[in-house]
Amino acid sequence: MAGPRRPGTSRDRVLEPQAQSIWVGSRQDGITEPTGTVVGDSRGSGWIGRLGVRTRRT
C-alpha cells in the first residue's frame, strides 16, 4: 500500500552543473608621490573561471 511521502524520506537527488566565467580588466595611471617616488602606469586583464555542481533532494 502506497501513501504520501514524508518529508526527508526521498532518496532522489538532482545534480545541477554550474559554470561561470568573468573577464576582468584594470588600468591605473602613473603617479608621482609627495616624496618624489614615481609609480608607473599598470594595465592587466584576464579571465576567472569556476566550475561546480549543486546537489539537492527532490
N, C-alpha and C positions, 0 to 999 in steps of 0.2 A: 504494500500500500504506500503510495507516494503522498507526501504532504508538502506544505510550503517549506522552503529552505530557511534555516535560521541564520541570522547574520553571523559572519565569521566562519561558517562551515563550508563555504565554497572552496574548492581546490583549483578552480580555473584561474589562470594567470594571463595577463596581457603584457606583451613586450612592445614598447614604443621606441623605435630607434630615433635618435636625435642627432643633428649635425648643425654646426654653426660656424660661420667664417666671417671675420671682420677685417677690413683694411684700415690701417691706421697710418697717419702721416703727421709729421711735426716739422716746423721750421721756426728757428729762432734767429733773430738778427744779432749781429755782433754788438758789443758794448765796451765802453771804457769805464772801469770802476773809478771811484773817487781817489783811490790810491795810485792810479795810473796804469793798473793792470788791464791789458787788452784781452777781451774774451771774444774769439772769432765766432762767426756765424755757424750754425749747425742745421743740417737737414737730415731727415731719416724717414723711412717708411717701411712697411712690411705687413704681413698677414698674420693673424692669430686664428687658430682653429680649435674646435672642440668636438669630440665625438662622445656619445654616451647612449645609454639605454635606460629607460624608465620602466619599472615593473609595477604592476598593481593587480589587485584581485578584482574579479567581476562579481 
